[in-house]
Amino acid sequence: MEIVATGVEVIGAHGPLLAPTSLRVADGQALLVTGEAGAGKTALALALSGRLKPSSGSIRLDGSADADRLRRAVAVVDAPQITEPDDSLQVRDVTAEGLALARRGSTRRKVRGWLAERELPGDVRFENLTAHQRTRLLIDLACESRTTRALVLDCPDRHGDDPQLWYSLATARAEGGMAVVVLCSTHSADKLGAPAVRIGADDTQKSTSAG
């Protein structure tokens, strides 16, 4: 599977939300995409997953511009104010909701077992998880859906923690055959020393070899 974004731009009611951006990501690849605050990372995440129609440009999944196919195949992980869970919820409730959305069993017994397998607590507020636990939990829930073939992680570095921790989660999923995009700051990408493409740039050739 391959996702190709070409000149994707998003214009909001009060001006540009995302400058024209081009990138390419395929199965088995973890691609870092960098941009500073206000660069439009969440807008790009929603566009890449077929949840926001670009003002211009195109996004194609294996050559198809069908937004429904994108929505089924691409999961957006932890987008601020969009897919991020309410911090006040118990971890077990976040898990139950995620399993239900993935059309998996979400009974109390199922949730307890699922969390126990990952050595995660269920009876604490979601905000009390470490940054690494939070990202791992949300990635695992996103991957429970049988239709998920690609992930877009929206700014996992905003929670602090060593970038290598969330990057290792992303690369593990890529090594398992998924296409993974991680949106982060340029500072995080520099600390990782990993190849990255930039919001507002045409990096389709560069992103082909990034991973």
Buried (B, 14 or more C-beta within 10 A) or exposed (E): BBBBBBBBBBEEEEEBBBBBBBBBBBBBBBBBBBBEEEBBBBBBBBBBBBBBEBBEBEBBBEEEEEBEBBBBBBBBBBBEEEBBBEEEBBBBBBBBBBBEBBEBEBEEEBBEEBBEEEEBBBEEBBEEBEBBBBBBBBBBBBBBBEEBBBBBBBBBBBBEBBBBBBBEBBBBBBEEEBBBBBBBBBEBBEBBEBBBBBBBBBBBEBBBEBB
